[in-house]
Amino acid sequence: MSYRIVYDLAATRFSADTLNAAFPDHGFSSDQYLFFELGGDNNLYESYASRQRTLQRRVRNWSLIAMGSEWEVMRQLVTFAASCEGGGMRFSGASETAAETYIRKCRTIPAHCRDPMRSDYALSYPRNPAPRFLRSLMREDPEASHQIRPSAPRRER
């Protein structure tokens, strides 16, 4: 049976003042949040080349899992936490994750998020080895870098 592995959680906050200045017709009464999760299934792998070896790691992607005011985000996250009870979701490295643990961790994330509209905001993310693998499949010609190198023809036996 497969399950979802949660590797990381992140959130960003848009202040009500900033949103009201940008969208005066909407009238935001509270800060708005975007809540992201880096996760993937335990039985899906991606391959990439590293020093003449082919390595594999579990597929993982960032997903927007909740948005809205803080209480709307938490309502959605509590709904997702139900997956932990049946073993359908767990944190990376954990043999099992209780719903309360998932909610507790999610509750701390919005308190530390930043407003992306501020001038000192910088978004950073870890480098994924998969793009390097994809670049190795592409031609060396930078003008044709969007084209995939054709594979060698198969020999008939």
HELIX and SHEET records of a PDB file:
HELIX    1   1 ALA A   16  ALA A   22  1                                   7    
HELIX    2   2 GLU A   70  GLU A   85  1                                  16    
HELIX    3   3 ALA A   99  THR A  108  1                                  10    
HELIX    4   4 PRO A  110  HIS A  112  5                                   3    
HELIX    5   5 ALA A  130  LEU A  137  1                                   8    
HELIX    6   6 PRO A  142  ALA A  144  5                                   3    
SHEET    1   A 4 ASN A  61  GLY A  68  0                                        
SHEET    2   A 4 GLN A  32  ASP A  41 -1                                        
SHEET    3   A 4 ARG A   4  PHE A  14 -1                                        
SHEET    4   A 4 MET A  89  PHE A  91  1                                        
SHEET    1   B 2 TYR A  45  SER A  50  0                                        
SHEET    2   B 2 ARG A  53  ARG A  58 -1                                        
END                                                                             
